[in-house]
Amino acid sequence: MSFHGPRPRKRLGQHWLRDQRVLRRIVAAAQVHPEDRLLEIGPGRGALTDHLLATPAAAVVAVELDHQLITGLQQRFGADGRFSLLHGDALDLLRQPLTCNPNKVVANIPYNITGPLLQQLVGSLVQPRQPRFQRLVLLLQKQVADRITAPPGSPACGALSIRMQLLAEARIVCTVPPACFSPPPDVTSAVVALTPYGPDQRRYVPEQAPLLERLLRVAYGGRRKMLRNTLGGICWSMPSLEQAAQQAAVDLSQRPQDLDPDQWVALSQALAIPLP
């Protein structure tokens, strides 16, 4: 069942996902159980919503910014008592507690708000999101998905890779070609599944998160340079950096993308220098 709503609006980054196989894979990746309360960001015309309501989920809450789509979505799904629709900007709504208390998120994210929305959904090293979502299944630009899941030493590995992998277990579910959308976007997309870590699962000490964040920002600001050259400027002395690197088993002749998340944590713990 579908409704013939307005055409996709380029200003809002709208591209309707229409490939049924991809829709089914997104739902499967969400691992929906009867007690789950799902938050769908950007339902569009409701193709994914239809699949989510076919699961045993206790509730499906959709957040849609485009006022032209609200009536059609309400007419299509309003009879299902598990469905509710919020009209507004997800970035604003996520800044406050949602009364529905969703525990999982499924979203086809407009590419122009990917960064801010990831921040709202997962949080940061300094301030992880609380309460956390148990699982997020996000349709992103493939370039961003590759950066989130990039292993050490790969060209895509960057500060975003380290941050996200310290905050959540991340994997790419599938690649989504432009032809799966209407209209087709200019880039390839990918579905990413994220399982945020709880406080007892985190691999870094929260009190050292500001230093860890600063190390990542400085090091990846000169990603082609050796760590010895980029990090020397924020340490009290080169001997202290050398000593910390030795303690953390980090080779300072390496470049930032060569270190894995645990090595960054070990280096920040070994340095433990006061911020100026």
Phi and psi restraints in degrees (value plus and minus 20) as a CYANA .aco file:
   2 SER   PHI    -166.8  -126.8
   2 SER   PSI     146.0   186.0
   3 PHE   PHI    -145.4  -105.4
   3 PHE   PSI     130.0   170.0
   4 HIS   PHI    -113.1   -73.1
   4 HIS   PSI      67.9   107.9
   5 GLY   PHI    -109.0   -69.0
   5 GLY   PSI    -189.5  -149.5
   6 PRO   PHI     -86.1   -46.1
   6 PRO   PSI     142.0   182.0
   7 ARG   PHI     -89.0   -49.0
   7 ARG   PSI     134.2   174.2
   8 PRO   PHI     -76.5   -36.5
   8 PRO   PSI     121.2   161.2
   9 ARG   PHI    -123.4   -83.4
   9 ARG   PSI      99.0   139.0
  10 LYS   PHI     -81.9   -41.9
  10 LYS   PSI     -54.9   -14.9
  11 ARG   PHI     -80.2   -40.2
  11 ARG   PSI     -50.6   -10.6
  12 LEU   PHI    -116.8   -76.8
  12 LEU   PSI     -14.7    25.3
  13 GLY   PHI      45.8    85.8
  13 GLY   PSI      14.1    54.1
  14 GLN   PHI    -104.1   -64.1
  14 GLN   PSI     106.6   146.6
  15 HIS   PHI    -160.0  -120.0
  15 HIS   PSI      93.8   133.8
  16 TRP   PHI     -95.9   -55.9
  16 TRP   PSI     102.8   142.8
  17 LEU   PHI     -97.2   -57.2
  17 LEU   PSI     103.9   143.9
  18 ARG   PHI    -143.4  -103.4
  18 ARG   PSI     -24.6    15.4
  19 ASP   PHI     -99.0   -59.0
  19 ASP   PSI      96.1   136.1
  20 GLN   PHI     -85.3   -45.3
  20 GLN   PSI     -53.4   -13.4
  21 ARG   PHI     -85.3   -45.3
  21 ARG   PSI     -62.3   -22.3
  22 VAL   PHI     -86.4   -46.4
  22 VAL   PSI     -61.4   -21.4
  23 LEU   PHI     -78.9   -38.9
  23 LEU   PSI     -62.6   -22.6
  24 ARG   PHI     -86.2   -46.2
  24 ARG   PSI     -56.5   -16.5
  25 ARG   PHI     -88.8   -48.8
  25 ARG   PSI     -56.2   -16.2
  26 ILE   PHI     -81.6   -41.6
  26 ILE   PSI     -67.4   -27.4
  27 VAL   PHI     -84.5   -44.5
  27 VAL   PSI     -61.8   -21.8
  28 ALA   PHI     -81.5   -41.5
  28 ALA   PSI     -59.2   -19.2
  29 ALA   PHI     -87.0   -47.0
  29 ALA   PSI     -44.9    -4.9
  30 ALA   PHI     -93.3   -53.3
  30 ALA   PSI     -36.8     3.2
  31 GLN   PHI      29.4    69.4
  31 GLN   PSI      42.6    82.6
  32 VAL   PHI     -98.6   -58.6
  32 VAL   PSI     112.4   152.4
  33 HIS   PHI    -140.0  -100.0
  33 HIS   PSI     142.5   182.5
  34 PRO   PHI     -77.2   -37.2
  34 PRO   PSI     -47.3    -7.3
  35 GLU   PHI    -107.1   -67.1
  35 GLU   PSI     -23.9    16.1
  36 ASP   PHI     -95.6   -55.6
  36 ASP   PSI     123.9   163.9
  37 ARG   PHI    -139.0   -99.0
  37 ARG   PSI      91.8   131.8
  38 LEU   PHI    -115.8   -75.8
  38 LEU   PSI     116.6   156.6
  39 LEU   PHI    -128.4   -88.4
  39 LEU   PSI      98.6   138.6
  40 GLU   PHI    -127.0   -87.0
  40 GLU   PSI     103.6   143.6
  41 ILE   PHI    -121.7   -81.7
  41 ILE   PSI     102.6   142.6
  42 GLY   PHI      53.2    93.2
  42 GLY   PSI      43.2    83.2
  43 PRO   PHI     -89.0   -49.0
  43 PRO   PSI     -40.0     0.0
  44 GLY   PHI      42.7    82.7
  44 GLY   PSI    -143.6  -103.6
  45 ARG   PHI    -110.3   -70.3
  45 ARG   PSI     -20.8    19.2
  46 GLY   PHI      77.8   117.8
  46 GLY   PSI      -4.7    35.3
  47 ALA   PHI     -81.4   -41.4
  47 ALA   PSI     -66.0   -26.0
  48 LEU   PHI     -95.1   -55.1
  48 LEU   PSI     -55.8   -15.8
  49 THR   PHI     -75.5   -35.5
  49 THR   PSI     -62.5   -22.5
  50 ASP   PHI     -77.2   -37.2
  50 ASP   PSI     -63.7   -23.7
  51 HIS   PHI     -89.4   -49.4
  51 HIS   PSI     -58.3   -18.3
  52 LEU   PHI     -85.7   -45.7
  52 LEU   PSI     -57.6   -17.6
  53 LEU   PHI     -94.4   -54.4
  53 LEU   PSI     -32.4     7.6
  54 ALA   PHI    -103.4   -63.4
  54 ALA   PSI     -25.8    14.2
  55 THR   PHI    -108.7   -68.7
  55 THR   PSI     151.6   191.6
  56 PRO   PHI    -102.5   -62.5
  56 PRO   PSI      -4.1    35.9
  57 ALA   PHI     -74.2   -34.2
  57 ALA   PSI     124.6   164.6
  58 ALA   PHI     -91.3   -51.3
  58 ALA   PSI     -49.8    -9.8
  59 ALA   PHI    -177.3  -137.3
  59 ALA   PSI     128.2   168.2
  60 VAL   PHI    -148.8  -108.8
  60 VAL   PSI      95.4   135.4
  61 VAL   PHI    -130.7   -90.7
  61 VAL   PSI      99.3   139.3
  62 ALA   PHI    -124.8   -84.8
  62 ALA   PSI     117.6   157.6
  63 VAL   PHI    -135.2   -95.2
  63 VAL   PSI      97.7   137.7
  64 GLU   PHI    -147.8  -107.8
  64 GLU   PSI     109.9   149.9
  65 LEU   PHI    -104.3   -64.3
  65 LEU   PSI     -55.1   -15.1
  66 ASP   PHI     -96.6   -56.6
  66 ASP   PSI      90.8   130.8
  67 HIS   PHI     -83.5   -43.5
  67 HIS   PSI     -43.4    -3.4
  68 GLN   PHI     -90.2   -50.2
  68 GLN   PSI     -35.7     4.3
  69 LEU   PHI    -119.1   -79.1
  69 LEU   PSI     -32.1     7.9
  70 ILE   PHI     -81.9   -41.9
  70 ILE   PSI     -69.6   -29.6
  71 THR   PHI     -81.1   -41.1
  71 THR   PSI     -65.4   -25.4
  72 GLY   PHI     -82.1   -42.1
  72 GLY   PSI     -61.2   -21.2
  73 LEU   PHI     -85.3   -45.3
  73 LEU   PSI     -61.9   -21.9
  74 GLN   PHI     -86.2   -46.2
  74 GLN   PSI     -60.0   -20.0
  75 GLN   PHI     -86.4   -46.4
  75 GLN   PSI     -57.0   -17.0
  76 ARG   PHI     -95.0   -55.0
  76 ARG   PSI     -61.0   -21.0
  77 PHE   PHI    -137.1   -97.1
  77 PHE   PSI     -26.2    13.8
  78 GLY   PHI     -79.9   -39.9
  78 GLY   PSI     -45.1    -5.1
  79 ALA   PHI     -92.8   -52.8
  79 ALA   PSI     -37.6     2.4
  80 ASP   PHI    -103.6   -63.6
  80 ASP   PSI      97.0   137.0
  81 GLY   PHI     -83.3   -43.3
  81 GLY   PSI     -35.3     4.7
  82 ARG   PHI    -105.3   -65.3
  82 ARG   PSI     -30.3     9.7
  83 PHE   PHI    -116.5   -76.5
  83 PHE   PSI     115.0   155.0
  84 SER   PHI    -159.0  -119.0
  84 SER   PSI     131.6   171.6
  85 LEU   PHI    -147.5  -107.5
  85 LEU   PSI     107.8   147.8
  86 LEU   PHI    -130.7   -90.7
  86 LEU   PSI     108.6   148.6
  87 HIS   PHI    -118.3   -78.3
  87 HIS   PSI      93.5   133.5
  88 GLY   PHI     145.7   185.7
  88 GLY   PSI    -198.0  -158.0
  89 ASP   PHI    -106.4   -66.4
  89 ASP   PSI     102.1   142.1
  90 ALA   PHI     -78.1   -38.1
  90 ALA   PSI     -54.3   -14.3
  91 LEU   PHI     -81.5   -41.5
  91 LEU   PSI     -56.4   -16.4
  92 ASP   PHI     -97.4   -57.4
  92 ASP   PSI     -63.4   -23.4
  93 LEU   PHI     -84.2   -44.2
  93 LEU   PSI     -54.1   -14.1
  94 LEU   PHI     -94.5   -54.5
  94 LEU   PSI     -31.3     8.7
  95 ARG   PHI     -98.1   -58.1
  95 ARG   PSI     -28.9    11.1
  96 GLN   PHI    -148.7  -108.7
  96 GLN   PSI     135.3   175.3
  97 PRO   PHI     -81.6   -41.6
  97 PRO   PSI     114.9   154.9
  98 LEU   PHI    -110.3   -70.3
  98 LEU   PSI     111.4   151.4
  99 THR   PHI     -83.2   -43.2
  99 THR   PSI     -45.9    -5.9
 100 CYS   PHI     -95.5   -55.5
 100 CYS   PSI     -34.7     5.3
 101 ASN   PHI      31.8    71.8
 101 ASN   PSI      38.2    78.2
 102 PRO   PHI     -87.5   -47.5
 102 PRO   PSI     126.6   166.6
 103 ASN   PHI    -132.1   -92.1
 103 ASN   PSI     -28.6    11.4
 104 LYS   PHI    -158.5  -118.5
 104 LYS   PSI     130.8   170.8
 105 VAL   PHI    -145.0  -105.0
 105 VAL   PSI     115.0   155.0
 106 VAL   PHI    -147.7  -107.7
 106 VAL   PSI     107.3   147.3
 107 ALA   PHI    -172.3  -132.3
 107 ALA   PSI     117.3   157.3
 108 ASN   PHI    -119.8   -79.8
 108 ASN   PSI      73.2   113.2
 109 ILE   PHI     -99.6   -59.6
 109 ILE   PSI     107.1   147.1
 110 PRO   PHI     -78.2   -38.2
 110 PRO   PSI     111.9   151.9
 111 TYR   PHI     -80.9   -40.9
 111 TYR   PSI     -46.7    -6.7
 112 ASN   PHI     -97.2   -57.2
 112 ASN   PSI     -27.2    12.8
 113 ILE   PHI    -144.0  -104.0
 113 ILE   PSI      -1.9    38.1
 114 THR   PHI     -77.3   -37.3
 114 THR   PSI     -70.5   -30.5
 115 GLY   PHI     -79.9   -39.9
 115 GLY   PSI     -75.8   -35.8
 116 PRO   PHI     -80.4   -40.4
 116 PRO   PSI     -55.6   -15.6
 117 LEU   PHI     -91.4   -51.4
 117 LEU   PSI     -58.7   -18.7
 118 LEU   PHI     -80.0   -40.0
 118 LEU   PSI     -59.5   -19.5
 119 GLN   PHI     -81.3   -41.3
 119 GLN   PSI     -61.8   -21.8
 120 GLN   PHI     -89.4   -49.4
 120 GLN   PSI     -55.8   -15.8
 121 LEU   PHI    -101.1   -61.1
 121 LEU   PSI     -56.6   -16.6
 122 VAL   PHI    -129.8   -89.8
 122 VAL   PSI     -51.4   -11.4
 123 GLY   PHI      72.8   112.8
 123 GLY   PSI    -180.1  -140.1
 124 SER   PHI    -149.8  -109.8
 124 SER   PSI     152.0   192.0
 125 LEU   PHI     -79.3   -39.3
 125 LEU   PSI     -60.2   -20.2
 126 VAL   PHI     -93.1   -53.1
 126 VAL   PSI     -55.6   -15.6
 127 GLN   PHI    -159.7  -119.7
 127 GLN   PSI      60.0   100.0
 128 PRO   PHI     -80.6   -40.6
 128 PRO   PSI     129.4   169.4
 129 ARG   PHI     -83.2   -43.2
 129 ARG   PSI     114.2   154.2
 130 GLN   PHI    -154.2  -114.2
 130 GLN   PSI     112.0   152.0
 131 PRO   PHI     -91.6   -51.6
 131 PRO   PSI     128.7   168.7
 132 ARG   PHI    -100.2   -60.2
 132 ARG   PSI     133.9   173.9
 133 PHE   PHI    -101.4   -61.4
 133 PHE   PSI     122.5   162.5
 134 GLN   PHI     -91.7   -51.7
 134 GLN   PSI     -51.5   -11.5
 135 ARG   PHI    -178.0  -138.0
 135 ARG   PSI     123.2   163.2
 136 LEU   PHI    -150.3  -110.3
 136 LEU   PSI     111.9   151.9
 137 VAL   PHI    -141.1  -101.1
 137 VAL   PSI      91.6   131.6
 138 LEU   PHI    -142.5  -102.5
 138 LEU   PSI     115.1   155.1
 139 LEU   PHI    -115.9   -75.9
 139 LEU   PSI      93.2   133.2
 140 LEU   PHI    -145.3  -105.3
 140 LEU   PSI     147.0   187.0
 141 GLN   PHI     -80.2   -40.2
 141 GLN   PSI     114.2   154.2
 142 LYS   PHI     -79.5   -39.5
 142 LYS   PSI     -54.1   -14.1
 143 GLN   PHI     -79.6   -39.6
 143 GLN   PSI     -59.4   -19.4
 144 VAL   PHI     -91.1   -51.1
 144 VAL   PSI     -62.1   -22.1
 145 ALA   PHI     -79.6   -39.6
 145 ALA   PSI     -61.2   -21.2
 146 ASP   PHI     -84.1   -44.1
 146 ASP   PSI     -57.7   -17.7
 147 ARG   PHI     -89.0   -49.0
 147 ARG   PSI     -59.7   -19.7
 148 ILE   PHI     -82.7   -42.7
 148 ILE   PSI     -59.9   -19.9
 149 THR   PHI    -121.0   -81.0
 149 THR   PSI     -15.6    24.4
 150 ALA   PHI     -81.5   -41.5
 150 ALA   PSI     112.8   152.8
 151 PRO   PHI     -99.5   -59.5
 151 PRO   PSI     140.6   180.6
 152 PRO   PHI     -77.8   -37.8
 152 PRO   PSI     122.5   162.5
 153 GLY   PHI      68.7   108.7
 153 GLY   PSI     -31.8     8.2
 154 SER   PHI    -105.2   -65.2
 154 SER   PSI     133.3   173.3
 155 PRO   PHI     -79.4   -39.4
 155 PRO   PSI     -48.9    -8.9
 156 ALA   PHI    -101.0   -61.0
 156 ALA   PSI     -31.6     8.4
 157 CYS   PHI     -87.9   -47.9
 157 CYS   PSI     106.5   146.5
 158 GLY   PHI    -169.6  -129.6
 158 GLY   PSI    -189.3  -149.3
 159 ALA   PHI     -80.6   -40.6
 159 ALA   PSI     -57.6   -17.6
 160 LEU   PHI     -80.7   -40.7
 160 LEU   PSI     -59.9   -19.9
 161 SER   PHI     -78.1   -38.1
 161 SER   PSI     -68.9   -28.9
 162 ILE   PHI     -85.6   -45.6
 162 ILE   PSI     -66.0   -26.0
 163 ARG   PHI     -79.1   -39.1
 163 ARG   PSI     -71.4   -31.4
 164 MET   PHI     -85.9   -45.9
 164 MET   PSI     -58.1   -18.1
 165 GLN   PHI     -94.3   -54.3
 165 GLN   PSI     -38.8     1.2
 166 LEU   PHI    -103.9   -63.9
 166 LEU   PSI     -40.5    -0.5
 167 LEU   PHI    -116.8   -76.8
 167 LEU   PSI     -43.8    -3.8
 168 ALA   PHI    -177.7  -137.7
 168 ALA   PSI     133.6   173.6
 169 GLU   PHI     -98.3   -58.3
 169 GLU   PSI     109.0   149.0
 170 ALA   PHI    -150.6  -110.6
 170 ALA   PSI     119.4   159.4
 171 ARG   PHI    -170.2  -130.2
 171 ARG   PSI     130.7   170.7
 172 ILE   PHI    -105.9   -65.9
 172 ILE   PSI     105.2   145.2
 173 VAL   PHI    -101.3   -61.3
 173 VAL   PSI     -66.9   -26.9
 174 CYS   PHI    -185.3  -145.3
 174 CYS   PSI     139.1   179.1
 175 THR   PHI    -113.3   -73.3
 175 THR   PSI     122.5   162.5
 176 VAL   PHI    -143.7  -103.7
 176 VAL   PSI      88.1   128.1
 177 PRO   PHI     -87.5   -47.5
 177 PRO   PSI     138.8   178.8
 178 PRO   PHI     -77.0   -37.0
 178 PRO   PSI     -51.7   -11.7
 179 ALA   PHI     -84.5   -44.5
 179 ALA   PSI     -32.5     7.5
 180 CYS   PHI     -98.8   -58.8
 180 CYS   PSI     -25.6    14.4
 181 PHE   PHI    -135.8   -95.8
 181 PHE   PSI     140.9   180.9
 182 SER   PHI    -153.9  -113.9
 182 SER   PSI      96.8   136.8
 183 PRO   PHI     -94.0   -54.0
 183 PRO   PSI     140.3   180.3
 184 PRO   PHI     -86.9   -46.9
 184 PRO   PSI     112.1   152.1
 185 PRO   PHI     -92.4   -52.4
 185 PRO   PSI     151.7   191.7
 186 ASP   PHI    -101.4   -61.4
 186 ASP   PSI     -29.8    10.2
 187 VAL   PHI    -148.7  -108.7
 187 VAL   PSI     142.1   182.1
 188 THR   PHI    -100.3   -60.3
 188 THR   PSI     127.0   167.0
 189 SER   PHI    -133.8   -93.8
 189 SER   PSI     154.8   194.8
 190 ALA   PHI    -173.7  -133.7
 190 ALA   PSI     128.7   168.7
 191 VAL   PHI    -114.2   -74.2
 191 VAL   PSI     107.2   147.2
 192 VAL   PHI    -137.7   -97.7
 192 VAL   PSI     113.9   153.9
 193 ALA   PHI    -125.8   -85.8
 193 ALA   PSI     107.0   147.0
 194 LEU   PHI    -140.8  -100.8
 194 LEU   PSI     111.5   151.5
 195 THR   PHI    -137.7   -97.7
 195 THR   PSI      76.9   116.9
 196 PRO   PHI     -80.4   -40.4
 196 PRO   PSI     122.1   162.1
 197 TYR   PHI     -98.8   -58.8
 197 TYR   PSI     123.3   163.3
 198 GLY   PHI    -101.1   -61.1
 198 GLY   PSI     150.7   190.7
 199 PRO   PHI     -74.9   -34.9
 199 PRO   PSI     -54.6   -14.6
 200 ASP   PHI    -101.8   -61.8
 200 ASP   PSI     -24.5    15.5
 201 GLN   PHI    -124.8   -84.8
 201 GLN   PSI     -31.7     8.3
 202 ARG   PHI     -87.9   -47.9
 202 ARG   PSI     125.2   165.2
 203 ARG   PHI    -119.2   -79.2
 203 ARG   PSI     -11.2    28.8
 204 TYR   PHI    -153.0  -113.0
 204 TYR   PSI     136.3   176.3
 205 VAL   PHI    -103.2   -63.2
 205 VAL   PSI     103.1   143.1
 206 PRO   PHI     -73.6   -33.6
 206 PRO   PSI     -56.1   -16.1
 207 GLU   PHI     -84.5   -44.5
 207 GLU   PSI     -42.9    -2.9
 208 GLN   PHI    -117.7   -77.7
 208 GLN   PSI     -15.5    24.5
 209 ALA   PHI     -79.6   -39.6
 209 ALA   PSI     -60.6   -20.6
 210 PRO   PHI     -79.8   -39.8
 210 PRO   PSI     -60.6   -20.6
 211 LEU   PHI     -87.7   -47.7
 211 LEU   PSI     -62.6   -22.6
 212 LEU   PHI     -79.6   -39.6
 212 LEU   PSI     -63.6   -23.6
 213 GLU   PHI     -83.2   -43.2
 213 GLU   PSI     -60.2   -20.2
 214 ARG   PHI     -87.3   -47.3
 214 ARG   PSI     -61.0   -21.0
 215 LEU   PHI     -78.6   -38.6
 215 LEU   PSI     -65.4   -25.4
 216 LEU   PHI     -83.0   -43.0
 216 LEU   PSI     -64.2   -24.2
 217 ARG   PHI     -83.7   -43.7
 217 ARG   PSI     -63.9   -23.9
 218 VAL   PHI     -91.0   -51.0
 218 VAL   PSI     -65.6   -25.6
 219 ALA   PHI     -84.3   -44.3
 219 ALA   PSI     -65.3   -25.3
 220 TYR   PHI     -99.2   -59.2
 220 TYR   PSI     -28.8    11.2
 221 GLY   PHI     -89.8   -49.8
 221 GLY   PSI     -38.0     2.0
 222 GLY   PHI    -153.6  -113.6
 222 GLY   PSI      38.0    78.0
 223 ARG   PHI     -83.3   -43.3
 223 ARG   PSI     -37.6     2.4
 224 ARG   PHI    -108.5   -68.5
 224 ARG   PSI     -25.8    14.2
 225 LYS   PHI    -116.9   -76.9
 225 LYS   PSI     137.1   177.1
 226 MET   PHI     -89.6   -49.6
 226 MET   PSI     130.9   170.9
 227 LEU   PHI     -78.6   -38.6
 227 LEU   PSI     -52.9   -12.9
 228 ARG   PHI     -77.6   -37.6
 228 ARG   PSI     -56.9   -16.9
 229 ASN   PHI    -102.4   -62.4
 229 ASN   PSI     -57.0   -17.0
 230 THR   PHI    -100.6   -60.6
 230 THR   PSI     -59.3   -19.3
 231 LEU   PHI    -107.0   -67.0
 231 LEU   PSI     -35.2     4.8
 232 GLY   PHI     -78.5   -38.5
 232 GLY   PSI     -50.8   -10.8
 233 GLY   PHI     -93.3   -53.3
 233 GLY   PSI     -35.8     4.2
 234 ILE   PHI    -130.3   -90.3
 234 ILE   PSI     -13.8    26.2
 235 CYS   PHI    -122.6   -82.6
 235 CYS   PSI     135.1   175.1
 236 TRP   PHI     -82.5   -42.5
 236 TRP   PSI     -54.6   -14.6
 237 SER   PHI    -180.2  -140.2
 237 SER   PSI     137.8   177.8
 238 MET   PHI     -82.1   -42.1
 238 MET   PSI     -59.5   -19.5
 239 PRO   PHI     -78.3   -38.3
 239 PRO   PSI     -57.5   -17.5
 240 SER   PHI     -86.7   -46.7
 240 SER   PSI     -57.0   -17.0
 241 LEU   PHI     -86.3   -46.3
 241 LEU   PSI     -64.9   -24.9
 242 GLU   PHI     -81.2   -41.2
 242 GLU   PSI     -61.9   -21.9
 243 GLN   PHI     -85.6   -45.6
 243 GLN   PSI     -63.8   -23.8
 244 ALA   PHI     -84.5   -44.5
 244 ALA   PSI     -61.2   -21.2
 245 ALA   PHI     -82.9   -42.9
 245 ALA   PSI     -60.4   -20.4
 246 GLN   PHI     -84.0   -44.0
 246 GLN   PSI     -62.7   -22.7
 247 GLN   PHI     -83.9   -43.9
 247 GLN   PSI     -55.2   -15.2
 248 ALA   PHI    -109.3   -69.3
 248 ALA   PSI     -19.1    20.9
 249 ALA   PHI      38.4    78.4
 249 ALA   PSI      24.5    64.5
 250 VAL   PHI    -133.8   -93.8
 250 VAL   PSI     111.4   151.4
 251 ASP   PHI    -109.4   -69.4
 251 ASP   PSI      95.1   135.1
 252 LEU   PHI     -91.9   -51.9
 252 LEU   PSI     -27.4    12.6
 253 SER   PHI    -103.6   -63.6
 253 SER   PSI     -25.2    14.8
 254 GLN   PHI     -98.2   -58.2
 254 GLN   PSI     144.2   184.2
 255 ARG   PHI    -119.3   -79.3
 255 ARG   PSI     140.8   180.8
 256 PRO   PHI     -76.5   -36.5
 256 PRO   PSI     -57.2   -17.2
 257 GLN   PHI     -89.7   -49.7
 257 GLN   PSI     -28.3    11.7
 258 ASP   PHI    -103.1   -63.1
 258 ASP   PSI     -35.5     4.5
 259 LEU   PHI    -110.8   -70.8
 259 LEU   PSI     122.2   162.2
 260 ASP   PHI    -110.3   -70.3
 260 ASP   PSI     149.6   189.6
 261 PRO   PHI     -75.2   -35.2
 261 PRO   PSI     -60.6   -20.6
 262 ASP   PHI     -86.2   -46.2
 262 ASP   PSI     -52.1   -12.1
 263 GLN   PHI     -88.6   -48.6
 263 GLN   PSI     -57.5   -17.5
 264 TRP   PHI     -84.2   -44.2
 264 TRP   PSI     -60.8   -20.8
 265 VAL   PHI     -83.1   -43.1
 265 VAL   PSI     -65.2   -25.2
 266 ALA   PHI     -82.2   -42.2
 266 ALA   PSI     -59.9   -19.9
 267 LEU   PHI     -87.0   -47.0
 267 LEU   PSI     -62.4   -22.4
 268 SER   PHI     -85.2   -45.2
 268 SER   PSI     -57.3   -17.3
 269 GLN   PHI     -88.4   -48.4
 269 GLN   PSI     -56.9   -16.9
 270 ALA   PHI     -91.0   -51.0
 270 ALA   PSI     -56.5   -16.5
 271 LEU   PHI     -91.7   -51.7
 271 LEU   PSI     -77.9   -37.9
 272 ALA   PHI      22.7    62.7
 272 ALA   PSI      25.2    65.2
 273 ILE   PHI    -110.3   -70.3
 273 ILE   PSI     127.7   167.7
 274 PRO   PHI     -90.0   -50.0
 274 PRO   PSI     120.3   160.3
 275 LEU   PHI     -96.4   -56.4
 275 LEU   PSI     117.0   157.0
